[in-house]
Amino acid sequence: NYSYTNLAMLMSSIPSYDPEKQKKKEISNMEIKNINEIRGLL
């Protein structure tokens, strides 16, 4: 019986064949990276 976190990690570790979801994931990863870089500059 998986907890929600384990399930989410399992799902995210499986390569996504949905290009739309993959694009959204990449965009959100870029946004997180940009936010971290901005914080680093401040």
C-alpha positions as CSV (number, residue, x, y, z in Angstrom):
1,N,0.0,0.0,0.0
2,Y,1.8,3.1,-1.3
3,S,1.6,6.4,0.5
4,Y,0.7,9.4,-1.7
5,T,4.3,10.6,-1.7
6,N,5.7,7.3,-2.8
7,L,3.1,7.1,-5.5
8,A,3.9,10.6,-6.7
9,M,7.6,9.8,-6.8
10,L,6.9,6.6,-8.6
11,M,4.7,8.4,-11.2
12,S,7.3,11.2,-11.7
13,S,10.1,8.6,-12.2
14,I,8.2,6.9,-15.1
15,P,9.0,8.7,-18.4
16,S,5.9,10.5,-19.6
17,Y,4.7,9.9,-23.1
18,D,2.3,12.8,-22.9
19,P,4.1,15.7,-24.6
20,E,1.8,18.3,-23.1
21,K,2.4,17.1,-19.6
22,Q,6.1,16.8,-20.3
23,K,6.2,20.4,-21.6
24,K,4.3,21.7,-18.5
25,K,6.8,19.8,-16.2
26,E,9.8,21.3,-18.0
27,I,8.2,24.8,-17.8
28,S,7.6,24.4,-14.1
29,N,11.2,23.1,-13.6
30,M,12.5,26.1,-15.5
31,E,10.4,28.5,-13.3
32,I,11.8,26.9,-10.1
33,K,15.3,27.2,-11.5
34,N,14.8,30.8,-12.4
35,I,13.4,31.6,-9.0
36,N,16.4,30.0,-7.4
37,E,18.8,32.0,-9.6
38,I,17.0,35.2,-8.8
39,R,17.2,34.4,-5.1
40,G,20.9,33.7,-5.5
41,L,21.4,37.2,-7.1
42,L,19.6,39.0,-4.3
